[in-house]
Amino acid sequence: MHANKEKLPKAGPMLNAYPDSIGNTLGDIVKFLREPELAQAFQSFYILPSVFNTDLDRGFSVIDYNLNEMYATPEDIDSLHDMGIDLKFDFILNHASVLSKQFQDILRNGEDSKYRDFFIDWNKFWEGHGEMTDEGYIEPYPHLIKDMFFRKPGLPILNVRMPDGREVPYWNTFYQEVKYREVSTQDLMKALEIQYTTAERLASLVNAALEEGLTPKQIDFGKFDKYAEGVIDLLESRREYLGQMDLNIKSPLVWEFYDDTLSKLKSYGADIVRLDAFAYAPKEPGEKNFLNDPGTWELLEKVRKLADKYGITLLPEIHSKYEEKIHEMLAEKGYLTYDFFLPGLIIDAFERNTNEYLLHWINDLIQKEIRVVNMLGCHDGIPLLDLKGLIPDDLIDSLIETVVNRGGYVKDLHGNKNMYYQVNATYFSALGEDERKLLLARAIQMFMPGKSQIWYLDLMAGKNDYEAVKRAGPGGHKEINRTNLTLEQVQDQLKTDIVRKQLELLRFRNNHQAFGFDANLQIHECGQDQLKLTWSKDGHSATLEANLTDYTYRISTSDGVVLA
């Protein structure tokens, strides 16, 4: 057993929110946590990465890991520590923003940049493993990419213009956006040495085409065709990018960056660091570019050695099918892992009034010593792909139908039919906005093995936010479960029974001595529509009796405490 397995964090509840999820800043969340009703409810706080200097994907495209001055201050971080709250942060291993200092240095200095190999030059990576196309990038031989998993149509490339005018393709697994700045009359006069009136009319034509979304080469210059080459060159030289560029983990500078980042996160007081997109980072021609073996495990082990220097617990984040047993492999190697199975299992238990698959999973956790962070809802939706192999496919289909009928949105796995990744909905809405079900779901979560992560909107019994989805436009389905709340709204919610009773459960889990990663969990024999669990440690015990038909529960303890 790896030594890290014995250095896992404490098992008390963990709040999960963006820094601006409540009020407008992290300072407002500090005010929220200081409300009397929140006393002793949380042991930890997972602050999502928009707390850093980021540009896209609500924080998951990091420019650098300095605090975002619009959302957080060092004093806010200190206040959380003063309240005895441990912190969890994200570290995105696979990529960094185009606006990072490293990529911007490449755009300025090209081949002379010290960061030239910090990111993955597509053509260098595939040299000798494919054919050069007329567009200037190598098309890999089909047998070398047949097992590769690309998250968007076509090859994962962003073409970047170097200072000498050359186009260089870089590996870009996730988001990309290319923008062309409008030109002024004087821009064209200077670049093309043309008359004012000609430049004025040409600028109008060009800017109208850019407004329509055309690229420079798609513009119909008409009677100005003789200026086309010069205008295109000017526009391309002023090209702007947004996106997340894949890091080259073979570069020593990347490992210096990894070390510096973990050191910085520790300086903020990080207790747990969630490794986002780690499984995409190791790449080799002909191998899988997602969770390749042994590259993925070698990467994790090297990162763990860095984290051990700073006393940080790593939480590798990965969605995979239960039947693939990746969660078991992570556990066997001594890592904390996510319980992405619990949200769907609880909905299944409630809809079919049975403990069948929920008990199967609890037994797995106990017998295989799988240490987890569990959850109900989160910023990313309710996982479904993960359940494959744990429950039958027809039950997964039924779960999808149930949640969609309650207003949720299905997110297919990158366009592939019947490869369900997640459903986007608040957990309260996914439960049919039934307060009994939400409260029982929270009670069951509090008695599950692991450390419980609590999405702020679930705590507030948040409902699906369809207006937010409309405002976000195409691809904005996740906003259904990301509603920013004002301090006034949460203060009003703190007066409701559903919120107060959840907080009662959180305080109970956080403070009762029967729980912990080193405590014992007993599963009692009971009817299929019942669930009875007892935690015990050092002479203390706590028992949950749950009814999966009428959604009631009773919690009793060895010291006479009763919650119902």
N, C-alpha and C positions, 0 to 999 in steps of 0.2 A: 504494500500500500504506500502511495506517495506521501511524503511528509506533509505536503500542502493540505491533504485531506484532513489533517488534524488541526489546521490553522484556519478553518472556515469561520466566517463572520458570525456574530450573534444572530439568533433566529427571530428577532422581533420584527414587527411589520414595517414596511418601507413605503413611504409616499412616492408617487411617480407623477411628475408634471413637467411641463415646459416652464422656464423661468417667468413667463408672462401669462401662465394659465389662470392665475388668480390675481386680480388687480392688473397691473401693467409690468411689474418688475419682481425680481427675486425678493426685494425688500418688502413688497406687499405680501408675498407668501410667508415671510418671517412674521409679519403682523398676524396673518391668519393662524399660524402655528402657535402664536402666543395667546390666542383666545382661550379662555378657561376650559371650554368644551374639548379642546385638543390636548390638554395636559396629559402626558404619559401615553398618548395614543401611538406615537411613532418613535421607532428607534433609529430609522435611517430615512434618507431622502435621495431618490434617483432623479437627478436634474438632467433633463434632456439637452442635447448638445447645442441648441441655439444659445445656451449660456456662454458659448465661445464666439470668437470672431468667424462667422459663417455667412454663406450667401444663398444657398439653395436648400430645397428638400427639408425645410424647417429644421435646419441645423446639421444635417448629415453630410454637408459639403463644407468641410472645415478649411478656412483660410489659414488660421493659426489658433493655438489653444489659449490665447490670452482671453480674459473675460470680456464679454460683449458689454461695452460701457452703457449701452441703452437699456440693458436688462439686469446687470449685476455689478456689485462692487465688492472689493475685498472685505469691507465691513459686513456685508450681508453674509458672506461665507463664515466670518468669525462669529456672527450672531448664531448661526446654526450650530456651530461647534459649542458655543457657550450654553446652548439648550441641550447639549448631550446627544445631538443627532449626527450619526455617521453619514458619510456621503458616498454616493456612487456616481461615476461619470462614464461617458463613452469615449472610446479610442477607436478611430476608424483605421484599420490596418491596411486595407486594400487601396485606398485612394486619398487624394487631397484635391483641394479646389484649384482650378486654373488660375485663380487669383492669388494662390500661395506665393510666397517670395521665391520659392524654388522654380516654379513654372514661369513666373514673370521674368526671372533672370534668363531663362532659356529664350523667351521671346525677344529680350533685349540683346542678348549676346550670342545666340545661336551656338555654333560648334565651340565657341570660346567660353561658354558658360561652365562653371564648376559643377553645375547640376545637370549637365547634358545627359547623363545616364541615370538620373534620379527617378525618372519615369520611363515607361517602356516604349522605346522606338519600335513600332510595328515591323518595319522593314529589317531592322537589325535582328529582331527576335526571330523572324521567319526566313532569314537569309539562308538559301540552300534548301529550303523546305517548301518552295512554291514558285509560281511564275509571276514576274512583274507585269502589271496591267498598264494599259495606256493612261490610266488615271494616276499612275505613280505610286501605287501600293502593291505589295505582294499578295496574290491570291494563294493561300495555302493549299497544298495538295489535299483532296477530299478525305483521304484516309487518315490524315493527321488531325482533322477537326471534327471527325464524325462523332466523337465522344465529348465534344466541347459544348457548353451550355451558354448561349448568348441571350441576354435579357431583352434584346430588341432586334428588329429585323435587320438583316445584313451583317456585315462584319463590324465589330466594336472599335471603330476608328474615329478619331478627330484629326482632320488635316490642319496642320499649324503652319503658318507662313513665317519663315525665318527672316532675319534682317537682310540677307542677300537675295530674297525673293523666292527661294526654294520652298516647296511644300513638303512637309515631313509628317507622316501619319503616326499618331500616338495611340496606344491602347486605351480605350475609354469604355469600360464596362457599363457604367451607369449614365446619368443624364449628360446631355450636351446641348448647347445653344450657341449659334453663331449669329452675330449682329453686325450690320454694316451702318456706320454712322452717315447721316445725311451730309451732303456737301453744300457749301455756300458758293455764291457767285465768285467771291474772291479766291476761294480754294481752287476753283477751276481755272481762273485767270493765271494764278501763279504756277499751277502744275502744267498747264497746257499752252501757256502764253497765247491766249486768245482774247478777243475783244469782249468788252463788258456785256453788251446785249446778247451776244452769242452765249457767253458763259451763264448769263441769267436764265435764258430759256432752256439751256442744257441742264442746269441745276434743277429747274422745275421738273423737267422730264425724268431725270434720274431719281429725285426724291419721291416723286409720285410712284415710280416703279418699286422702290424700296418699301414704301408704305404698303404696297400690295403684297409684299412678302417675296418678291422676286430676288434672286441672286444677281450679282453684277453680270454674269455671263448670259442670264436670261433676258436682260433688258433689250428691247427693240429700240435702237437709237435712231432709226429712220434717216432723215436728212443729215443727222449728226454722226452718221456711221464712221466718218473718217476720224472722229475723236474717240471712238469706242475703246480701242486698246489702251489709250492713255487714261480714260476714266476708270476702266476696269482695274488697271494697275493701281490707281490712286485709292479706289474703294477697298481693294484687297489689302493694301498696305495699312489701312486704318481699321482692319477687321478687329472686332472684339469678341471675346469668348466667355461663356459660362459653362461650367461642367466639372466633373469629378474624374481626375486623371489617375490611372492605375500606377501604383508605385512599383519600382523595380527592386524587389527584395534581395537581389544579388549585389546591389550597390552598398558599399560600406557607409555612404552618407545616409542612406535610408535607415540603417541600424543606429547611427548616431541620432537621427531624428526620433526613432522609436524610444531610445533611452532618454533623450531630452524631454519628450512628451510625458513619459511615465513620471519623470522627476517633477515636472511641472504639475501634473495631476496630484501627485503626493503633496506638493506644496500647498495645494488647495484643501488637503486633508482627505484625499480619496482613500476609502477603505476597500471598495470594490471597483474594478474597472471592467466594464462590458466591452468585449472585443467585437466590434461591428464589422461585418463583411470579411472576416478573416479567411473564410474558406475560398474566397476568390483570389487571394493574393499569390499563392504558389502556382506557377505556370511553366509548362515545358511542352515543346512541340510533340504532338501525338498523345499527350496525356490529357486527362480531364482538367478543365480550368476551374472546376468547383470541387472542393474536397478531394483533391488528388492525394494518392497514397504512394510514398510516405511524406511527400512534401508538406502537406497540411500539418501533420503531427510534428515534423521537424521545426516548422515555423513556430507552432505553439510552444514547443519546449524551449526554443531560444528566447521567445518573448517572456515565458515564465521565469527564466533565469534573471532577466532584467527586472521583472516585477518583484521577485524575491528580494532584490537589493533594497527595495523601498517598502517591503512589508505589505504589498498590495495583493489582494485576492482577485484572480481573473475569472471572468464569467464569459466564456465564448458563446456568442449568439449564433444559432443556426436553426433553420427550419428544415426538417427532413421527415420522411415517413417513419412511423414507429417501427415498421417491419425492417427498416434498414439498420436499426439499433445504433445509430450514431450517438444518441444520448447515453447509451450504455458504454460505448467506447470512451466518451469523454469522462464518464464517472470512473471507469477502470483506470484511466490515466491520472486520476486525482483532481479533476476539474469540477468546479461547480457548474451546473448546467440549468437551462430553462425547462420548466414544466409547461410546454405548450399544449399538453394534452388535457389538462384540467378544465379549461373553459368549455370545451365541447362535451366533455364527459358529464359535467354537471347539468348542462342543458338536456343531454340525452337522458340522464337519470330522472330529471323532472318531467320530461315529456312522456316517458314510458313507465314512470313510477317504479323504477327498478335500480338496485345497486350493482347490477351485474358487471358492467365494465369498469365502473368506478372502483369497486373492490379489487378487480384484477390489477388495476394500475397502482393502488395503494400497496398491494402485496409486492408488486415489482419494486417499488421504491424501498420497501423494507428489506426484502430478501437480497436485492442486488446492490444495496447500500448506495443508491443514487441520491446525491445531494443536490437539491434544486432551489431555484427561486421560482415560486409559482405566482399565478395571476388569474384574474377574471378577464377584465378588459385592459387595453393598452393603447398607445398612440398608433398602432399599426393594424388594428382589427382583431377579429376572433379567428385563431388558426383552425384550419380544417385539413389541409394536406397532411399535417402531422399525424392525424388519426388513422391513416390508412395502415391496415394490418393490425390495429388494436380493436377497431370495431368494423363490422361489415360495411361494404361500400353503399349498400342500400340505406343503411342508417345514416351515413354521412350525407347522402342525397336528401334524406328526410330532414336532417338538421338544417341543411341549406335552405330547403323549401320553407321550413318553419320560420327561420330568421328573416328570410326575404319577404315572406308574407307579413312579417311584423315591421317591414319598412327598411330592412338592410339591403346592402348592395353586395353582389358577388364579385370578387376579384379573382379572375382566372389566372393561372400561372403563365404570365407573359403570353397571353393569347391562345394558349393550348386548351382546347375543349376538354372537359372532364378531368382537368388537372387542377383541382381547386386549391388555392393558396390560402385565402382568408375571406371572411365575410366582414364587411364594414358596417358596424352598428354599435351603439352604446350597449353595454351589457344589460342595463335595465330594460331597454327596448327589446333586446334579443330575448328577454324573459317575459315578454308581453306586458312590460311595465306593471308587473305584479310585485308589490312591496314584500309580500310573504316570501316569494321566490328569491328576491334579491337578498333579503335578510338571511334566509337559510343558506344561500350560496356563500355568503360571507362567513357564516358560522362554520360551514364545511371547510372553506379555505383556511380558517384559523386552526382547524384540527388536522389539516394535511401536513405531511412531512415537508420540511424546507422552510424557507424564508418567504413570507407573503409580501408581494408587491401590489400596491393599491393605487389604481388609476384615479386621479382626483375627481374625474367626472362620474365614475361609478360611485364614489363615496357620497357625492351630492345627488345621487339618483338621477343623473342627466339623461335626457331623452334625445333621440335622433335629431340632428340639426340639419334639416333639409335646405334651409336658406344658406347655410355655410357652404354646402355642396354646390349650390347654384352660383354663388359668388366666386367660387374657386374655378368653375368652368371645367373643361375636359380634364379627366384625370384627378379631379378634386374629391373623389369618393371618400378619402380618409378624413376629410374635414367634418364628416357626420359625427365624429366622436372626439373632436378637438376644440369644442366650444370654450372660448375664453370667458371666464366669469369675473364679474366685478366683486369687490370686497363686500358691497352691499348685498349682492345676490347670495354669496356664501353665508353671510351673517343671517340672512333670512332662512336659508336652508338649515342652518344649525339649530333652528327652533323646531324642526320637523322630527317626528318620531323615527322615520326611516334613517335619517342621518345620525340622530342621537344613539339609536340602538346599534348601528354599525360601529360607532366610536366606542360604545361600551364593550363590544366584542374585541376591538383592536386593543383597548386598554387591558382587557383580560389576557389576551395572548401575550402582550408585551411584558406583563408584570407577574403572571403566575409562574411559579417555580417548577411546574411539571413539564414545561416544554423545553426544547433545545435540540440541536443536532446530535447531542450525546444522550438524549432521553429515549425512553422505550415507548413504542406505540403498540397497543393490543387491539386487534379487530375481534369484536364479539360476534358470536353466532346470533342471527336474528332473521326476521322475515325479509323477503326480497324487496319489499317496499320500505324497509327500515335501514338505518345506518347507525351503528353504535361503535364508537371509538374511545379508547382510554389512553391518555398519556401519563407516564409516571417517571419520576426522577427524585432521588434522595428523599424518599418517604412522602412526597407530594404527588397527588394525582388529580386528573381532570377528565371528565367523561362527557361526551356529546351523544345524545340520543336524538336522531333526526327521523322525521316521518316524510317520506318521499311522495306521499299521496295528498296529505293536507298541508304540507310545507311548514310544519311546526317543528320546534326543537326544544330541548331542555339540556342545559349544561349544569353539571354538579361537580363538586370538588371534595377532596378529602378534608378540607378545612371549613366545609359548610356553605360555601358560596353557591348560589343557584341563579342561573340566568335562563330566561325563557321568553 
